[in-house]
Amino acid sequence: MTRLLRDTMEEWAGEARVPHDLADRALRGRVRRPAGPPVLLAGLAAGLVAVLIAGVTFVLSGQRQPAVTVRPATGITLPARPSPAPTDVRADVEHSPPARLVAAGRLAMSAYYTTSEEPAGPNLTRYVRTWSLYDPRTGGYERTSWGWLDVAPGLQVAAVLERDLPARRIGVLDLNTRRILAWFDVEHPVAGLSWSPDGRKVLATAYSGFPDTRGRDPRTRNETLPPSTRTGYYVVDVEAGTADYHELPARTSGDEPANMNGRQDLGWSLDGTAIWAPTDTQPDRVWYTLDGAPREAPQGQVYVGYSAESALSPDGRLVLGPDGLPTEITDRATGAVAGRQRVLQLHAWADDDNVLALGCAGSCGDEFDNGLVLVSVDGERMTQLAANRDSNRDGAWRWILTPR
């Protein structure tokens, strides 16, 4: 289990959102795993309308070019989230990756991705993700050309970046129509995205170069980590049509706590009032105000290590434990063990009694032969949600979980 824990810590350290596939990590070690030109506002026949908001050009592109509707600074209206949100269990164990929506309780698999390698120069390799995104029109998943994406709570919209990272504009995509509702042009290119818990803001992490790159020492052939190129972040208020930039350089091996990874995406607190930067050690994150000032961790919030997920059950009674095998869940008030589960990792709460987890195949002889399962607190009930796969194989798919 030492390798699994090390690999999981490494990948989580670079992710802002649980990203939620949590622990089937193929691009490992202390090495991180894992567009377009600025947009020009097209002219209307009668005149040219430009809206400049805090250094960000905001464009509505619901119509085909060259007809572009430019919205004033009031922003756009996001589609309403389902109310009440679905809580049914949906599984697809017949296809790998899944062809139908996978969901349980409060969470759904909103997207998945595969990773491939590309040469990036002498002794350098880029790790590029290919994304498949939930499609409400079919109830399945559609392969996309986006370079990075994150789905908002409610599964109605996604924030997207074009293929070549870091990108100079952020798109807001309507999942139901597959049309871009808005583009935000940014002065500082970005390569990571995370929706706020209320689904109204996007935290976009800025980099001066491609963040998912590894080197190789020409003499020893050992992998090396180029320094992270993180420069700061934007807080994008989608409905207000604003994007505020703040400098926040990457952490290094000399910082305490440190982070040697190239991708160092920022994440939201559970209540959306603060942000955190990942580390590759303990503590697993450092905290900032939305303006980038250092601060203490928010009171009363407990996280699954190296992730954005709450370790507390929705009713606040139980706490998810660390990686297994087996794992355990404890009573928050007493510390007593409430149940043990024969799974590799506990990902996130589906409801007060069930957890989405990384289950192992067969006799659990290989930690990388695993799949997404729903397990009860007492460990007595387990439902396979997605087919098992070898997460250590090149091209293995990895899931993203999002509140429904």
C-alpha positions in Angstrom: 0.0 0.0 0.0 3.0 2.3 0.3 3.2 2.9 -3.5 -0.6 3.5 -3.7 -0.4 6.1 -0.9 2.6 7.9 -2.4 1.0 8.0 -5.9 -2.3 9.3 -4.5 -0.6 12.0 -2.5 1.3 13.1 -5.6 -1.6 13.4 -7.9 -4.0 14.9 -5.3 -1.4 17.5 -4.5 -1.8 19.0 -8.0 -5.6 18.8 -8.2 -8.0 21.4 -6.9 -11.1 19.4 -7.3 -11.8 15.8 -6.7 -11.0 15.6 -9.1 -12.1 13.5 -7.9 -11.2 10.1 -9.1 -9.0 10.3 -6.0 -6.6 7.5 -6.3 -6.1 5.4 -9.4 -3.0 7.2 -10.4 -0.8 6.2 -13.3 1.6 9.1 -13.6 3.4 8.9 -10.3 6.3 9.3 -8.0 6.9 12.8 -6.7 6.2 13.6 -10.3 3.0 15.2 -11.4 1.0 13.3 -14.0 -1.9 15.7 -15.7 -6.5 27.3 -25.9 -6.1 29.3 -28.1 -5.3 32.8 -29.1 -7.0 35.8 -27.4 -10.5 36.2 -28.7 -11.3 39.3 -30.9 -14.8 40.7 -30.6 -16.5 40.6 -33.9 -18.2 43.7 -35.2 -21.9 44.0 -35.7 -23.1 45.6 -38.8 -24.2 48.9 -37.2 -21.2 49.2 -34.8 -18.7 47.7 -32.6 -19.5 47.1 -28.9 -16.7 46.3 -26.5 -17.0 45.5 -22.8 -13.8 45.6 -20.7 -14.1 44.2 -17.2 -11.1 44.2 -14.9 -8.8 43.3 -17.8 -11.1 40.6 -19.0 -13.1 40.7 -22.2 -16.5 39.1 -21.8 -18.2 37.7 -24.9 -21.5 35.9 -25.4 -21.2 33.6 -28.3 -24.5 31.9 -28.5 -24.7 32.7 -32.3 -22.4 31.7 -35.0 -19.6 34.0 -36.1 -19.4 36.7 -37.3 -22.7 37.6 -35.5 -21.7 38.0 -31.9 -23.8 39.3 -29.1 -21.8 41.2 -26.5 -23.3 41.2 -23.1 -22.9 44.1 -20.7 -21.1 43.7 -17.4 -24.1 42.2 -15.7 -23.0 38.8 -17.0 -25.1 35.8 -17.9 -27.8 33.8 -16.2 -26.7 30.3 -15.5 -29.2 27.4 -16.0 -31.0 26.4 -12.8 -29.8 23.4 -10.9 -32.2 20.5 -10.6 -34.3 20.8 -7.4 -34.6 18.4 -5.8 -31.3 16.9 -7.0 -31.5 13.3 -8.1 -30.3 10.7 -5.6 -30.8 7.4 -7.5 -28.0 4.9 -8.1 -26.8 4.5 -11.7 -24.1 2.0 -12.8 -22.4 0.9 -16.0 -20.2 -2.1 -15.4 -20.6 -3.4 -19.0 -18.4 -0.7 -20.6 -14.9 0.5 -19.7 -14.9 3.5 -19.8 -18.6 3.9 -19.1 -21.1 4.6 -21.9 -24.0 5.6 -19.5 -24.1 8.0 -16.6 -22.6 6.7 -13.4 -24.1 8.2 -10.2 -25.0 7.5 -6.6 -26.7 9.7 -4.0 -25.4 13.3 -4.1 -22.6 12.7 -6.6 -22.3 11.8 -10.3 -19.4 11.0 -12.6 -19.5 14.2 -14.6 -16.5 13.4 -16.8 -13.6 11.2 -17.3 -10.2 11.5 -19.0 -7.3 9.5 -20.3 -3.7 10.7 -20.4 -1.2 10.4 -23.2 2.5 11.4 -23.6 3.9 13.9 -26.2 7.5 14.9 -26.7 8.2 18.4 -25.5 11.8 18.9 -26.4 15.1 17.2 -25.5 14.6 14.9 -22.5 11.1 16.4 -21.9 7.6 14.9 -22.0 4.2 16.5 -21.8 1.3 14.6 -20.4 -2.0 15.6 -22.1 -5.5 14.7 -21.1 -8.3 13.7 -23.4 -11.7 14.5 -21.8 -15.1 12.8 -22.2 -18.0 14.9 -20.8 -21.4 13.9 -19.5 -24.1 14.6 -22.1 -27.6 15.0 -20.7 -29.1 14.7 -24.2 -28.0 11.0 -24.4 -27.5 10.1 -20.8 -23.9 9.1 -21.6 -20.5 10.6 -22.3 -19.1 12.5 -25.3 -15.5 12.8 -26.2 -14.4 16.4 -26.4 -11.4 18.4 -27.8 -11.1 20.6 -24.6 -7.7 20.8 -23.0 -9.2 21.0 -19.5 -12.6 21.2 -18.0 -14.6 21.2 -14.8 -18.4 20.6 -14.4 -20.4 22.8 -12.1 -22.6 21.4 -9.3 -25.9 20.4 -10.9 -24.4 19.1 -14.1 -25.8 21.9 -16.2 -22.7 23.8 -17.3 -19.0 23.2 -17.5 -16.0 25.6 -17.5 -13.6 24.7 -20.4 -10.2 25.6 -21.8 -9.1 25.1 -25.3 -6.6 22.4 -26.3 -3.3 24.2 -26.0 -2.6 24.9 -22.4 -2.2 27.3 -20.8 -5.1 29.0 -22.5 -6.0 32.7 -22.8 -9.7 32.3 -22.5 -12.2 30.5 -20.3 -15.4 29.2 -21.7 -18.7 28.5 -20.0 -20.4 25.6 -21.8 -24.1 24.7 -21.6 -24.1 20.9 -21.3 -27.7 20.6 -22.6 -27.1 22.6 -25.8 -23.3 22.0 -26.2 -23.0 25.8 -26.9 -20.6 28.2 -25.3 -22.6 30.7 -23.2 -19.6 33.0 -22.6 -15.9 33.5 -23.2 -13.7 35.2 -20.7 -10.4 36.5 -22.2 -7.6 36.5 -19.6 -4.3 38.4 -19.7 -2.5 35.6 -17.7 -3.0 32.2 -19.3 -4.7 29.5 -17.2 -4.5 25.7 -17.2 -6.7 24.6 -14.3 -10.4 25.2 -13.4 -12.6 24.6 -10.4 -16.2 25.6 -9.8 -17.2 27.1 -6.4 -19.5 25.0 -4.2 -22.5 27.2 -5.2 -21.7 26.8 -8.9 -21.5 30.6 -9.5 -17.8 31.3 -9.7 -14.8 29.6 -11.3 -11.3 29.5 -9.8 -8.8 29.4 -12.7 -5.2 28.7 -11.9 -2.7 30.6 -14.1 0.6 29.3 -15.4 3.3 30.8 -17.6 4.0 27.4 -19.2 2.5 23.9 -19.7 2.2 22.5 -16.1 2.2 18.7 -16.8 5.8 18.2 -18.0 8.5 15.8 -16.9 12.1 15.6 -17.7 14.7 12.8 -17.8 18.3 13.1 -16.7 20.3 12.2 -19.8 23.0 10.5 -17.7 20.9 8.5 -15.1 17.6 8.3 -17.1 15.8 9.2 -13.9 12.7 11.3 -14.1 13.0 14.9 -13.1 10.5 17.6 -12.3 10.8 21.0 -14.0 9.8 23.8 -11.6 6.2 24.7 -11.5 5.2 27.7 -13.6 2.1 28.7 -11.5 1.8 32.5 -11.4 -1.5 33.2 -9.7 -5.2 32.7 -10.2 -8.5 34.3 -11.4 -11.8 34.3 -9.4 -14.4 34.5 -12.2 -17.9 35.6 -11.2 -19.8 34.2 -14.2 -23.1 35.9 -13.6 -21.5 39.3 -12.8 -19.2 39.0 -15.8 -16.0 39.8 -13.8 -12.7 38.1 -13.4 -10.2 39.3 -10.8 -6.5 38.2 -11.0 -4.2 37.7 -8.0 -0.6 36.7 -8.0 0.3 33.5 -6.1 3.6 31.9 -7.2 4.0 28.1 -7.0 5.4 26.4 -3.9 8.8 24.8 -4.2 10.9 22.1 -2.5 12.3 24.8 -0.2 8.9 25.9 1.1 7.4 24.6 4.3 5.2 22.8 3.5 6.7 22.0 0.1 5.4 21.1 -3.3 7.6 19.8 -6.1 4.8 19.1 -8.6 4.4 21.1 -11.8 0.6 21.3 -11.6 -0.4 23.1 -8.4 -4.1 24.0 -9.1 -5.9 25.9 -6.3 -9.2 24.7 -4.7 -12.2 26.1 -2.8 -13.1 25.6 0.8 -16.3 23.7 1.4 -18.2 26.9 2.0 -16.6 28.9 -0.8 -15.2 31.6 1.5 -11.5 30.6 1.1 -9.1 28.9 -1.2 -6.3 26.5 -0.7 -3.0 25.6 -2.5 -1.9 21.9 -2.5 1.3 20.6 -1.0 3.0 17.2 -1.5 3.6 16.6 2.2 1.8 17.4 5.5 -0.2 19.5 6.0 -1.7 18.7 2.6 -2.8 22.3 1.9 -2.2 25.9 2.8 -5.0 28.4 3.1 -5.7 31.9 1.6 -8.4 34.4 1.5 -10.1 34.9 -1.9 -7.7 37.9 -2.3 -4.6 35.7 -1.8 -3.7 36.7 1.8 -2.6 33.8 4.0 -5.1 32.7 6.6 -6.0 29.8 9.0 -8.0 26.8 7.9 -11.7 27.3 8.1 -13.2 26.1 11.4 -15.1 22.9 11.5 -14.1 21.6 8.0 -12.5 18.2 7.6 -11.2 17.0 4.2 -10.3 13.7 2.6 -6.6 14.0 2.4 -5.2 15.7 -0.8 -8.7 16.3 -2.2 -11.5 18.8 -2.2 -14.0 16.5 -0.7 -15.4 16.7 2.8 -14.5 13.8 5.1 -17.5 14.6 7.3 -20.8 12.8 6.5 -23.6 15.2 5.4 -25.1 15.0 8.9 -21.7 15.7 10.5 -21.6 12.5 12.6 -19.0 10.4 10.8 -15.5 10.9 9.4 -13.9 9.1 6.5 -10.6 7.5 7.4 -7.3 7.2 5.4 -6.5 4.6 2.7 -6.9 0.9 3.5 -7.0 -2.0 3.0 -9.3 -2.1 4.9 -10.5 1.4 5.4 -12.6 2.6 8.3 -15.1 5.3 9.2 -15.2 6.7 12.7 -17.7 8.6 14.9 -16.7 12.2 15.0 -17.8 12.7 18.6 -16.2 9.6 20.2 -13.6 8.4 17.8 -15.1 4.9 17.9 -15.0 2.9 14.7 -18.4 2.9 13.0 -17.5 0.5 10.4 -14.7 -1.0 8.2 -14.8 -1.5 4.5 -12.9 -3.8 2.2 -11.9 -1.1 -0.2 -8.7 0.7 -1.1 -9.8 4.3 -0.6 -12.9 6.2 0.6 -13.6 9.0 -1.9 -16.7 10.9 -0.9 -20.1 10.7 0.8 -23.0 9.7 -1.4 -25.3 10.2 1.6 -25.2 9.7 5.4 -24.9 5.9 5.1 -23.0 5.2 1.9 -19.7 6.2 0.4 -18.2 6.3 -3.1 -15.0 4.4 -2.9 -12.1 2.8 -4.8 -12.8 -0.9 -4.7 -10.4 -3.6 -5.7 -11.0 -6.4 -8.1 -11.0 -10.1 -7.1 -8.8 -10.8 -4.1 -7.2 -7.4 -4.1 -3.9 -8.8 -5.1 -3.1 -5.8 -7.3 -3.8 -2.3 -6.0 -4.1 -1.0 -9.5 -6.8 -3.4 -10.6 -9.7 -1.4 -9.2 -13.0 0.3 -9.9 -15.6 2.8 -8.5 -18.0 1.2 -5.9 -20.7 2.3 -3.5 -20.1 0.9 0.0 -22.1 1.2 3.2 -20.6 2.5 6.4 -20.7 -0.9 8.0 -19.0 -2.4 4.9 -21.8 -5.0 4.5 -23.3 -3.7 1.3 -21.2 -2.9 -1.8 -22.4 -2.0 -5.3 -20.1 -1.9 -8.3 -20.7 1.4 -10.1 -18.1 1.2 -12.9 -16.1 -1.6 -14.5 -12.7 -2.4 -13.0 -9.7 -1.4 -14.9 -5.9 -1.4 -14.6 -5.2 2.1 -13.5 -1.5 1.7 -13.9 -1.9 1.0 -17.6 -1.1 3.7 -20.2 -4.4 5.2 -21.4 -6.4 4.1 -18.4 -9.4 6.3 -17.8 -10.0 8.3 -14.6 -13.2 9.7 -13.3 -14.3 13.1 -12.0 -17.1 13.3 -9.4 -19.4 16.3 -9.1 -22.5 17.1 -6.9 -25.7 16.5 -8.7 
